Amino acid sequence: MKNGDFVEIQYVGKIKDTGKIFDVTDETKAKQANVYTEGNKYEPIQVIVGAGHVISGLDDALLDIEVGETKTFEITPDKGFGKRDPSLLQIMLLNDFKKHGIFPRAGLKIEINGHWATVRSVSSGRVKLDFNHPLSGKILLYEVTVLKKIEDLTEKINAILKVRAPGIDVSLQNINFEEDKVNIGLKGINPPYRSSLEEFIKSDISNYIPEIKESSVNFLD
């Protein structure tokens, strides 16, 4: 692979020290490892190599694997979810939580001022919070399979839509070519999010699909 390639991949992400799976894209493997969660979507993901769609260590790993191969890569914290930062540990009073009907316990995830923290301990009327990413400081193992390299222009645009608008129902039917225009359907996406989304999509197409002129991209409801 090289930077700018569109690829479809499957992977299993584990914490090296414990072997615990924290992310998996294959439903069968999730069930085999007893980490399957009802309602979660398990399917291959499409990414642009080097575009930052995945953690940097995994992005780098894609440069060292070919279509059809399965390889396991070790990813250090600086290329994963970062090193642990002691300054992101914070002590708060237990009463401040109880006033809002929250009763913290170790392991609980709590959102505070738009940031997520994990409760590390509760004792003597104090709550120790950790704002580090749960996987910060961990050495990771990723077993990666490259299923295919995407060459079709419609599939490339669809891959960009999936990255830029996760959770929104997009399909190849959202995209059609008409003379010198590319029509992309964004039904149900309203301002103010829509205008910024359109700019991101146009920018990605300009950067990664040079065959399509940015000025030819047209968005439909």
Helices and strands as residue ranges (DSSP letters): E 6-15, E 21-24, H 27-32, E 45-48, H 56-61, G 62-64, E 70-75, G 77-79, G 86-88, E 89-93, H 94-98, E 109-112, E 115-123, E 126-130, E 140-150, H 153-164, G 172-174, E 175-178, E 181-185, H 193-208, G 214-216, E 217-220
